Structures are given as structure tokens and as C-alpha cells.
Amino acid sequence: MSVVTRLGRRLEGFIARYFDAALPEREPLPRYLAPLPAWLEDAALRLAWPIAIVNLLGTAFGFWYYGFHPWPFTDPLFAGQFALTPPEMWLFVPDSPVATGFIGLSLIAWRLDWQAEWLHVLAFFGCIKLGLWTPFVQLLVNGLGDLNPLMYHFLIWSHALMAVEAFLIHRYSDFPIWAIALATAWYTLNDVVDYFVPIVGDPHHTLLRAEQVVGGFDHSLAAHDQAAAGAVVLTVLAVFLATATRAKKAELTG
């Protein structure tokens, strides 16, 4: 046992003193489907309630940010992206807050022993997709620009932790095919209206600083295509990981 593992198990044991919980069995999935060490999975699952609350607070902050926070661009008249979006399309705007809501509610559902496979798989997709898309966009598309460095790092690291959270879900979800189909449909529709066919108004993806021009945003710029490519690739990745997890679980039980 490595030093890191021993220290991790001590930490998990300390957490267990205050957050005791019956943990689901850890199946021997391949590393690419279960990349987190067992002690970290166990510690995080014991902390399911605090982690769920943090995610739901993040959801509340995200809706406030999209709805009421002045958008962090040069034009002080921006009152949030909701103000620039027809109300009937608001559901498609706050992708990250919706994803943190999914994982927060997923952890609560597991702890309360509610059967909510649809929620667990939506949470998996959301955490993989938005957890990786935002760092990709901030690092490779937007850059720091005139954004406050603290907010820049907050966006990158908070979203990266969402991707980590995704790999807790295999412990308590069976990833049924129908739930994977539902999540695939939702996030595919999200990609379509975000980047390709907005239905009402302009594309509904999170506005990019790299798209900002005098008087608004130009979705014909390369930044739009780069963000769209990242979103589509990550949707495909989520489908693959969810389907592969389902397949491996079926092999283990078959």
C-alpha cells in the first residue's frame, strides 16, 4: 500500500467518525471508468450531504449570475444572459447550474434511497460535459482577458471538480440504457439549440468573451465553432463512458 493510499485511508477513517454511512460496493471497473482511488470515492460518498449542499448552493449562485449579475464584459449595461434571451429558452442557458443541480439532487436521492436512475445519469452527463467544457473554453478559447483572475480560476477549478464528482456515480447507479438514452437526448438537444439551431433568438450557449464585438456578440467567429466542437465531443465522451460503464457492470453481474 502506497503512502498516498495509507494517508487517504486515514483521512477517510477520520471522516467516517462524523459522517458514517453504508457505502455501496465498489465494483472492479476499468481505470478509465473509475479513475478515482477507492479511499477518495469512499470519503466523498460519506460526505454526500455536504457535497450535495455545496452543489445546490452553486446552482443558486449560477442562476443569480446568469440572471442578475452584470455580465463580465466591457459593456456595463449587460444585466445577465437571461436579459438577452427569450424567456421560453431560459432553460437552455444556465448549463453549469443545471448540472450542479443534477449532481446535488442525485447524491441526495442516493442517500434517501430514492430510485432515480434518470437523475443519476443526467448528473453524470452534466458533470462530465460542463466540468470539462468550461476549463477547455476558459483556457483555450476565452483566455483571461479582462476577467478578474480570481473568478477565472474559480470557473476553471470549480468546474473541474464537477468532472471528478461524475466518477462517484458508478458506485450507486446501474446506468440503465433508457436513462442513458434520456440524457443523450437532453444534451444533444442542448448542443443543437446552443450552437446550431437556436429556435428562438440567438444561440443559447454561455456567452464567450472571445465572441464579444462592439455592440454585442458575433457567433460567426472561430470561437463559436471551437466551443461547439468541444461541447459535441464531450457529449460523445459522456455517451461512451456511460454506455461502457453499463456494459462493464452487466459483464460483472452476468
Stockholm file with secondary structure:
# STOCKHOLM 1.0

chainA/1-254         MSVVTRLGRRLEGFIARYFDAALPEREPLPRYLAPLPAWLEDAALRLAWPIAIVNLLGTAFGFWYYGFHPWPFTDPLFAGQFALTPPEMWLFVPDSPVATGFIGLSLIAWRLDWQAEWLHVLAFFGCIKLGLWTPFVQLLVNGLGDLNPLMYHFLIWSHALMAVEAFLIHRYSDFPIWAIALATAWYTLNDVVDYFVPIVGDPHHTLLRAEQVVGGFDHSLAAHDQAAAGAVVLTVLAVFLATATRAKKAELTG
#=GR chainA/1-254 SS CCHHHHHHHHHHHHHHHHSCCCCCCCCCCCTTTCCSCHHHHHHHHHTHHHHHHHHHHHHHHHHHHHHTSCCSSSCTTCCCGGGGSCGGGGGGSCHHHHHHHHHHHHHHHHHTTCCCHHHHHHHHHHHHHHHHHHHHIIIIIICSTTSCHHHHHHHHHHHHHHHHHHTTGGGTCCCCHHHHHHHHHHHHHHHIIIIICCSSSSCCSCCCGGGEETTEECTTSHHHHHHHHHHHHHHHHHHHHHHHHHHHHHHHHC
#=GC SS_cons         CCHHHHHHHHHHHHHHHHSCCCCCCCCCCCTTTCCSCHHHHHHHHHTHHHHHHHHHHHHHHHHHHHHTSCCSSSCTTCCCGGGGSCGGGGGGSCHHHHHHHHHHHHHHHHHTTCCCHHHHHHHHHHHHHHHHHHHHIIIIIICSTTSCHHHHHHHHHHHHHHHHHHTTGGGTCCCCHHHHHHHHHHHHHHHIIIIICCSSSSCCSCCCGGGEETTEECTTSHHHHHHHHHHHHHHHHHHHHHHHHHHHHHHHHC
//
